[in-house]
Amino acid sequence: MSIADLLLMDLNTLEKTKQKNMDITKLLLKELAAEYNTTKKFLAIVPVEKFDWAPHEKSMKMKSLASHIAELPSWVAMALTTDGLDFATAPYEEKQIETAADLIKLLEESYANGEAELEKANEGILSEKWTLRNGEQILADYTKYETIRHSLSQTAHHRAQLGVYLRLLNIPLPGSYGPSADDHNF
């Protein structure tokens, strides 16, 4: 085998590796978009007059839950542009939401931010380390890919929580990953 043949093999391997990594980014973009579209349907029906309601004393108020869900897509951008988050130096501050339009606007901005960073992410960044901490206490030691996946899982988890809130208030639920008892569209 000639040196030229070996170089071509190396280039082919490199190209296949690039394609594989790009496929992961494309899959994450597709999943982020799907979660955004489903989440938008849920947040659009959150009743403003029930922002201070919670089904149990240990539960978040509806406004806090809904605003947290709306900001979760921004964690994609945070994962890609930082090496972590330390609540000791950057304490969580709930976004100011007064209306249903504010809630949707926050979701749209969070999604646009996450999508833009993911679209321009280089192929190797997903394996870099990302740490969530509170001072010396490590809360999560992830790769950037795992942080993105965690934010997507958190979106589904908290959206399901919101669905329970809405059901308890007799508000018809949109479908998520298929039909709901109220929305038979798939």
Stockholm file with secondary structure:
# STOCKHOLM 1.0

chainA/1-186         MSIADLLLMDLNTLEKTKQKNMDITKLLLKELAAEYNTTKKFLAIVPVEKFDWAPHEKSMKMKSLASHIAELPSWVAMALTTDGLDFATAPYEEKQIETAADLIKLLEESYANGEAELEKANEGILSEKWTLRNGEQILADYTKYETIRHSLSQTAHHRAQLGVYLRLLNIPLPGSYGPSADDHNF
#=GR chainA/1-186 SS CCHHHHHHHHHHHHHHHHHHHHHHHHHHHHHHHHHHHHHHHHHTTCCGGGTTCCSSTTSCCHHHHHHHHHHTTHHHHHHHHCSEEETTTSCCCCCCCCSHHHHHHHHHHHHHHHHHHHHTCCTTGGGSEEEEEETTEEEEEEEHHHHHHHHHHHHHHHHHHHHHHHHHTTCCCCCSSSCCSSCCCC
#=GC SS_cons         CCHHHHHHHHHHHHHHHHHHHHHHHHHHHHHHHHHHHHHHHHHTTCCGGGTTCCSSTTSCCHHHHHHHHHHTTHHHHHHHHCSEEETTTSCCCCCCCCSHHHHHHHHHHHHHHHHHHHHTCCTTGGGSEEEEEETTEEEEEEEHHHHHHHHHHHHHHHHHHHHHHHHHTTCCCCCSSSCCSSCCCC
//
